[in-house]
């Protein structure tokens, strides 16, 4: 493989951190005007490689070639000057900046004495937005835009800076299916105009829809680069994990039993109204719908985060009242939130501490923690959920996303849940960790624990759920069971079509 003929060529790239070889002699070429997917499990080296391309890291060895010429990229500013832009999963923007200010940040047109020429700035921003076909007022505040709107603005900003290579890191992690398709149309337009896209995603359905070529990394090593038509789902998973996974979704063998939780006409004025549903023993119940449809808000009400004001909730046939997170926990209604880094665990605390934190009755007596008992009970959860870490004392922030999620699940399972609510349980998690989370969920239903799951990934809902409720505009607009749970049915009802 030679650098000539490639838009971007990486030759023998290696990078180590203390105790970890993140990249080991990786070489690959990226062709001009293609969508090139970089995939692999968490820890495979994807982010390290992207940060080398954008100048955040410098390789220990290896070369970078751009348009057939060897280059040195020593900082993000260098990469921008060479036409390389990176759009991070965690979008970086100033919420009180206008769109125009964001587009021209650090390169504002100047008047005399260094003053910003605001008139020119807004006029030029308007021209750029019109050229890209974006119907935004340049003086709209960034905080008033949706995640997908901000992504399109970020792409526009990159193009206005002369970007010919755009790196997208998990761009669909927090947007709806409709917004995903809007983004894909934009990517297709960029490809047709000769822009090269480096695309990182854990969602294999997206890779098969959007990518021209795929590079697989595993444990810091290059496994291979092939055209997308040379892969199928099984072969791409096998390349990522080093072995074949027979069934991504476990074969469900549990027949749901009696109703455990019944929700009768609950409302939270201004948020949702007249919500009724039930979940049965051993059942996985899915909540589908577009981002912002109200799925999370309904489940937040049941978990006590933002309690409902009207209606009734019954647990095992007895009416209960949920007025706080503490009262939900007392009744055994436990929720693993979508944003696990902010609300799921304390990153600077150990695995042991995070598992025991909401379970003082399991590890202490008269307010004094029994360290031996704490290690014993948390250690069992650590082993049962197969958390991959050096030990219980490992700080939780250092774990991969999948193992962080296992720690969140461990602390709630130790609390003996009556109903477990999982909001986007596999968000940002690689395919092998997803499989392990699914297996944990299936094992819990065998024990009779009902699970309510919110997911924006329709294949996940179809593969895991016994029933699915569809939420639209903060109402339940459809219910599907068994073979009725299809992508077509869910999307049609969720976007205002026929009622399910």
N, C-alpha and C positions, 0 to 999 in steps of 0.2 A: 504494500500500500504506500503510495507516494502522495505528498501534499498537493501536487498540481492536480487540478480538476475538482478540488473541493473548495467550498466557501470557507469552511473552518476545518482545520486538521489538528488533532491532538496526538503527539508522538511520545510514547514511552513515559506517560505521566505517572509519577509516584508522589505520595504525600503521607507523612506519618505525624501523629500526635503522641504525647507520652503514653506508651503502652499499647498504642493502636496503630496499625498500618491501614490507613483509610483508603488509599489507592495504591495498586501494585502494578506498575508497568502497563498502564492503560493506553491503547492507541485506537483512534477511530476518526473517520472522516464524515463531515456533514456536507451534503450537497446543497447548492444554491437553490432557493425556491422550493424547498421541501419542508414537510413537517416531520421532524425526527424525534421519536419518543425515546426517553431514557427511563428505563424501568428497573425495578429490583426491590427487595425487601427493605424495610427500615434498617439503616446501618450498612447498606450495600455500597455506599460511596457516591450516590447521586448528587446530594447537596454539596459535598466537598468538591466534586468535579465542576459543578455549576459555579461555585464560588471562586474556583481557580480561573474559569473563563471570564467572570466579571471582575476579577482583580481583588476580591476580598481576601483570598489566600494566594500564596505563591508556592508553586510546586517545589518539592525537594529536588526533583530531577525531571527532565522531559522538556519538550518544546511545544510551542503554539504557533501555528501557521494560519495566516488570514489572507485569503485571495492569493495564495501561492507564495506569500512572503512571511518569513519568520519574524515574529513580533514579541515584545516584552510587555506584559500587562501587570503593572505593579500596584494598581489601585482601581477602584470603581470609576474614577474620573478618566483613567486611561481607557477603560473599556468603552465608556460613552463616546470618547473622542474617536474611537475606532469603529463606531457604529454598532456596538453591542449594548443591548438594554436588557434588564432583568426585572420581571414583575413577580414579586414575592407573594407567597401564599398569605402571609400577614401583611396586608396592604399598608404602605407607609404614606400618610398624607396628613396635612394640617387641616383639621375639620372646619376651622373658621376662615380658611383661604377660599377665595372664589375659584371657579374653574379656570378663569383666565390667569389668576395668580399662580395656580398650581402648574399650568402648562408652561409658564415662563419662569418658574422658580429658579433662582441662581443665574438667570440670564435675561433679566428684565430690561426692556429698552430704556435708555437713559436720556435725560435732558442734560443741560449744562449743570455743572457742580455735582454730578452724581445723583441727581434727583430722578426718580422713576417717572417715565412718560406714561401715565395711566391711560390716557386717551389712545395712544398707539397700542399699548398692551391689550386693551379690550378689543380694539378693532382687529388686530392681528389674530387674537384668540377666536373671534367670531369667524374670521376667514378660514382658519384651520378647522374649526368644528363643522362649518358648512362643507368644506372640501371632503371631510371624512363622512359626511352624511349623518351627523349627530345633531339631533334637534334640541340642543341645550342652550340656555342663556349663559353667556360667558361669566355673568356676575352672580350666578347661583352658587351658594355655599356648598362646599364639598360634603359637609355633614348631611345635607338634604338628599344625597344621591344613594341609590342602592349599591350593593357590592358589585353587581355586574356593570352598573353605570360607571363606577370608579375604575373597573378593569378596562373598559373601553376608553376612558379618559387617559389611563396610564399608557395604553397602546398608542393613542393619539399623540401623547407627549413624547413617547419614544420615537415615533415617526417624524415628528416636528424637529427632533434633534438629529435626524439623519440616520436613524437605526436601520441596518440591513439584516441584523440578527436579533431576534427577540426570544428571550428565555422565559417560559411560563411555568411556574412552580405550583402544582396543584390548583389550577385556576378555577376549577368547578367545585371545590370543596364546600363552598357556602352559598351556592346559587341554585335556583330552581331548574327543572328540566327545560322549561321554555327559555330561560336565560342561557342555559347551556347551548341550546340550538342557535340562539342569537350570536353567542360567542363563536361558535363553529363557523357560522356564515362569515363572520369577520375574519377568522383565520383563513378560510378558503379564499377570500378576497386578497388577503396579504400574500398568500402563496402564488396566486395568479399574477401578482405584481412583482414577483421575484424576491419577496422577503422570506428569509429562512427562519423557521420556528423550531426551537428546542422545547419539547413538551414533556413535563414530568407529571405522572398521574398514577395512582393506585387502581384506578377504575379501568379494568381491561376492556369493557364495552366501548369506552371512549377511544382507547388506543386503536381498536379495530375500525372505528368510524372515521378517525381523523388522520392517522399516521400514514406516511409513505414508507418509512424505515423505522426499525426498532433496534435499540442497543440494550442488551441485558447485562447488568452488573450484579455480581454476587460476592460478598465478603471482600469488596475492594478490587476485585478482578473482573476483567472483561470476559464475559461468557460468549458473546457473539453479537454481530450486527447482521440483520437480514431484512429483506423487504417484508412488509406486513403480510403479503400474500403467501409467504413461506411459513407462516405460523398459523396454528389454530389455538384455541383456548388452552387445551391440555398441554401442548408443547411449550407454550409461553410460560405457563405456571411451572412446569417441570424445569425449564431453564432458570427461572427465578429462584426456586427453592432447592434445586439439586436432586429432586426426586418427584415422583408422580403423586399427586393428591387425587385419590379416586373420586371423592365427592366433595366439592367445595361446600355444599349445603348438606348437613347430615340428613339421613333418611328418617323422617319423623314417624315414630311408632306410637306416640301417646295419643289416646283418644280423650279429648277434653271431657271433664266431669261436670259437677254441679257448679252453679254460679258462685264465685267467691266475692266479687266486687260488682255492685250494681250502682250506676250513676243515674239519678232521676231528675232531669230538667234543671240542671245547675246553670247558673248565670253569674257573670261578673260584668256589671254595667260598663259599657264602653269597650269591652274586651271580647266577650263572647256571650251567647245567650241560648237557653233552652237546649242544653246538651244532655243526651241520654244514651247510655250504652252499658254493656256488661262484659266481664271477662271471666272465663271459667277455669276451674282447677286444671293445671297442666297445659293450658292453652298459651300460644303466642299470638297476641292480637296486635295487628299493625295499624298505625295511623299514617296515611298517605296524604299528600297535598302539596301545593306549591309553597315555597318559602314565603312566610308571612300570612299563610292561610289561617293560622291559629292553633296548629297542632301543639306546639310547645306551651302556649298559654293555657290550654285546657289541662295539660298534664302538670303544669306548674301549680294550678289550682288544687289538684288532687294531692300533690306532695307538700302543700302548705307554703310554697314560696310566695305566691300571690293568691290567697284563699278566695274561693267562690263566696258570693254573698247570698245567693238564693238557691233553692233546690235541696235535694236530699241525696245522701250517699249511704249505702248499706254494705257492710262487711260481714260475710257469713250470715246474712239474713237479719243482722242487727244494725239499726241506724247509728251512724257515728257522725261526729262533727269535726271537721278539719279546719283549724283556725291558725295553724302555724306549722313550720317544719317539725318542731318538737312533737306536736300532737299527731302528725302523720307518722312519725317514727314510732310513737307509742303504739299506734295501731298496726305497725308493720308495713306501712306503705312507703317504700323507699325509692328514691330516684337518682340515677346516675345522669348528670346533666351533660348537655352537648359540649360545653366548654370545660373539659376536665382540668385544663391547666389553671383556670381561674377559680373554679368552684369544686373540683373533684378531689384534689389532694393538696398537701402543703409540700412544695417542691424541695425545700431545704430541710425537710424532716425525712427520717429513714422510712423504709418500707414497713418495718415493725411498728413505728409510731403512727403511720397513716392508717394502718389496718386497725389498730387498737383505739384510735382517737374517738370514734363515736360509740365505742363499746366498753365504757369503764366498768360496767357490771361484770364483764367477762375476765377482766385482768386486775381488778383492785378490790380492796376491802376497806371499809371505813375511810374512803378517799385516798388510800395509799396504794400505789401500783406495786403489784407483786411481779418483779422483773422476770422471775423464772416462769411464772404462769403466763405472762405476756409473751415471752419467747415461745412457749409451748403452743399456745392457741394460734398466734399469728404464723408460726412456723408451719402448722398444719395447713392453713389456708394458702400459704406461700407454695407448699408442695402440691396441694390438691389442684390449684389453678396453674401449676407449671410456670410460675413467674421466672423468667430468665434474667438472673442477676447474680453477682458474686455471693450475696447473702442478705439476711434481713436488715443489716446495718447500712446497706447501700442507700444513698440519697435518691429520692424518687425522681427528682428532676433529670437525673442522668440516664433514666431508662428510655427505651424506645416507646413510641406511642402505644403499641399493642400491650406492652408490659405495664405501662402506666394505667391503662384501662383495666388490666387484670387486678391491679392493686385497688382501684376504685371498686370493682366488683367484690373483691375479697372483704373489704371493710363492711359492705352492706350484707354480704352473705353471712358473715359472722353475727350480724344483728338479727338473724332469723326472720327474713322477710315473709310477709303474707302475700304481698303483691310487689313485683319488681318492675319499675319503670325505667326504660333505657332510651335516652334521647340521642339519636345518631351514634349508636354504640361502636361503630367501626370507622368513624370519620378520621381520615388521615392515617389509616392503619394499612400495612401491607397485606398481601393476599394470604400468606401463611398465618399471620396473626388473626386475620378475619376468620379463617377456618377454625382456629382454636377458640375464638370468642363464640362462634356459632355452636361449637361442640359443648362449651360450658352452658350456653343457653338451653340446648337440648337436654343436657344432663339435669338441669334444674327443673324442667317440665316433667321429667321422669319422676322427680321427687314430689310432683304435684304443685310446684310453685308457678302461678300464672305470671306471664310477662307481657307488658304493654311496650311496644317498640315504635318509636318514631324513626323513619328513615327517608332520606331523599333519594336513595338508590332503589329504584323499582325492582331490579333483579333480586336484591336482598329481601325485600318484602315478599316477592313471589316465591322465593326459595325457602323462606323460613316460617311464614305465617300460616295459621289455620284460618284466620279471618282477617279482613282488612276493612277499616272504616276510612272513607275519603272525606277530607275536610276542605271546604272552600268558603272563603269569606266568613270564617269563624262559625260555620255551621257544619253539621254532619250531612253530607249530600248523597252518600252511597255506602253500601255494605256489600262485600263480596266474600264468598266462601269457596274453598277448594279450587276447582278448575275455573271458577269465575274470576279468580285473581289473576288478571292478565294486564300487561302494560297498556293495551288499547283501552280496556274498560276503565282502568284507574285514570288515565290521562283524559279520556272523554268526559267523565263525570267531574274530575277535578278542575277542568278548564271551562265548565259551564255547559257541557253537553247534556245528554240524557241522564236522568236520575237513576242511580243504581239500587 
